[in-house]
Amino acid sequence: MIFMGLYTYGVGYLELEYWQLSEKSHLANITVMHGMLGFVISLLLVFRTNTAYDRWWEGRKLWGALVNNSRNLAIKLAVILKEKHDRDYFRKTIPSYASILGKHLTNVETSKQLFDDDSMEIDHKKHRPNQVAKMIFQKVNDLYDQKKITGDQLIVLNAEVQSFTDICGACERIKNTPIPYSYSAFIKKFIFFYVMTLPFGYVFSLGYYAVPVVIFVFYVLASLELIAEEIEDPFGLDANDLPIEKIASNIKKHVEEII
């Protein structure tokens, strides 16, 4: 923004003081081009921000579904299971799935140990959410083999466990499919050339007041592009990314209350 202010002032000085151009100069008609291109750039930025927000909102809906599915699974297990050690197992593993999924999406390396048993350690070199989901379903299947749950209950619980993997896959689709680089680069270049030509026309009508005007226009256009860049990947550590760590802690709190 400081550079744009100095640049606009330099253009104004050359046109008004050095070259001593007037409003009858052909450069004064460049504002006509700005009027036409301003409409085009506004449409591009609206589409850009809407596309980025759709990705952010879809991520929020997926984590909302993970909260509800974790509660539903905990409620059903709390009613079905009678033995304390079986309930304690799911009391730890269900919240762990959300925590591990959050670390998986934010690329935080972890080998979190879920239990005191050394055989129950997460291998951070493999797909971590899948390992937790496998633990949960393995336990559910063992309960069926031990005749602690019926076949109908196994089907009901399987649907809840399967929903975890479905949510993980949808989040990975958002994470691993960024906005095409050529589209984003084109908008950046468009904004750059549009703003760099603004002083040539505005100086004739505004004089040196064109300096704050050009700075403000640049601030608005560049900010919209930067906002879209930040929210198009909702699974990160930026200020406007989804608070998945807090959501995971809420899941842990709710599951521990239920079971």
N, C-alpha and C positions, 0 to 999 in steps of 0.2 A: 504493500500500500504506500509506503514511503517512496519506493521507486516510481510508482505511478504518479504520485504527486510531483516529484522532481521532473519526470518525463513530460507531464502536461504543462508544467511551468516553462520548461525549455521550448516546447513547441509553441506555446503562446508568445514567448519572448521573440522567437525567430519570425513568427508571422506578423506580430503587431509592431515590434520595435526594429528588427533588423531588415526584414523584407518589406515591411510597411504595407502589407496587403490590406485590402478593404473587403467589405461584404459583397462587393461586385465580383470578387475573385471566384473562379470555378471551384476552389476548395470549399467555399461556403455551402455549395450544393451537396456536399458529402453527407449532410444530415438526412437527406432523402433516402440514401442507402441504409443509414442507421435505422430509420423508421421501418423499412421493409424487413431488414434482417433481425430487428428486435422482436418482431412477431414470431419469426422462425425459431430464434434461440429460446424464446419463452416456451414454445411448444416442446422443444427438445428437453429443456430442463424439467418441465412438468412430467414428461414421460420418464425421464431418468430418476427423479425423486420418487415417483409413484412405484416404479419397478423395484427400487431399493426398499421402500417401505413395505411393499407386499412380501418381500423376503423376510424382513424383520418381523412382521406380524405373523407370518406363517410359522416362523421359529417359536414365537411366543405361544401360539395355539398348540404346537406340538408339546412344549413343556407343560402347558396347562393340562393336556391330555395325559402326560406322564404322571402329574400330580394325582389326577382322578383315578387313573388305573392302579397306581400304587396304593391308594386308599382302598379301592375296591378289593384288590388282592389281599390286603391286610385284614379287612373286615371278614372276608370269606374264610381265611385261614384261622382267624381268631375264633370263629364259631365252629369250624370243622374240627380243628385239632384239640386234643384233650391233654396231651403230655407236654410238660413245660419245656423240655429240651428241644422238642420239635418247633414250638412257638418261638423260642429264643433264636433258633437258627434263622427263621424268616424275619425276625425282628432286626437282625443285623444285615442280612443280604438284600432285602428290598430297598432300604435307603442307600445301600452301597452301590446299587445299579445307577441311581441318579447321580451320585457323586463321581463314580468312575466315568459315566457318560459325559459329564461336564468337563472333566480333565481330558478326556479323549477328544472332544470337540475344540478345546482351547490348546491342544497340543502340549499339555503339561505332562512331562514324563513322571511316572509314578509306578511303584511296585507295592502298592498298599496291601498290607497284610490284614485280611478280614478277621481271622480267628487266631487263637493261640496255637492251633494245629499248623505245623510247618507245611503240611501238604496243601493247605488252602491259601496259597499265595498267588497274587495276580502277576503274571509275566507281562512286563510292559513292552516286550518286543512283539507280542501277539495282539490280536484285536481284544482289548480289555473288556468292553461291554459284553461281547459274546461269551467270554469266560464266566462272567457273573450270571448271565442268563442261563448258561449251561448248568451252573451250580444249582440255581433255583429249580430248574426243570428236573435235574437229576434227583433232587430231594423230593420233589412232588412224585416222581415215578417210583422212588423207593417207598414212599408212603403207600402208594397203591399196591406195590408188591407185598408189603407187610400187612395188607388188608386194613390199614388205618383210614383209607378213604375209598369210596366206591368208584365204579367206572364213570358214573354220571358226574361225580364231583371232580374226577380227573379231567373230563372234557371241559368243565366250567373253568377250572384253574388253568388249563392249557391255553385257553383263549386270552386270559389276562397276561400270562407270561409271553405269549406270542406278540401281544400288543407292544411290549417293551422293545422287541427287535424291530417291529414296524416303525416305531417312533425313531429309533436310532438310525435306521436306513433313510428316513425322510430328512433328518437333521444332516446326515452325511451328504445327501443330495444337494442341500443348500450350501453346505460348507465347501464342497468340491466342485461346484458349478458356478464360477464367478461370472459377473457381467462381461461379455466379450470385450477384449482389450481394445480392438479397433473402434468400437462404439464409444467407449470412454475417452480414448485418445482424441477422437474426432471432436467431441464436445469441448475438450480442453483447448484444442487448437482454435476452434471456432470462437470461444470466449476470448482467447488471447488476441487474435487478429481484430475482433470486434472492438475490444477495449482500447487497443493500441491506435485505432483510427479515430476514436471519439474526439480527442483534443483538436484535430484538424478542422472539425466543423464547429464544435462548441465554443472555441475561442472567439469566433467572430460575433456570436450572439451574447456570450456571457463574459468575455474578457478573461481576466485572471480568476474570476469566480468559477471558471471551468475546472480549476484544480480540485476543490472539494467535491464537485459534481461527479467528475470522472472517478475519483477515489471511491465515492459511495456506490456508483454503478458497478465498479470492479468488485467491491466488497460483497454486494448482493449476489452477483453472478458466481463468483468464486466460492462463496460460502455455500450456496445451494449444491454445487458440485462436490465440495468436501463433505457436506452432510450426507449426500447420497453414497459417497465412497465409504463413509464410516458405518452406516447402518446396513449396507448391502450384505455384510458378513456379521450376522447378529451374535455369533459365537466367538467372542474375543474378550479382550481386557480393556477396550475403549470405554469412555465415560457413558456413551449412549448404547452400548451393547446390552444384551439381555442379562439380568442378574441371576444367572444360572446357579451360581454358588449359593445365593440366598434361597432360591427355589429348592435346591437340593437339601439345604438345612431344614426347610419347612417340611419337606417330605419325611425326613428323619424324625422330626418332632411329632408329626401326625401318626406315623406308623408306630412309634414307641407308645403313643397314647392308646392306640387301638389294640395292639398286641401287648 
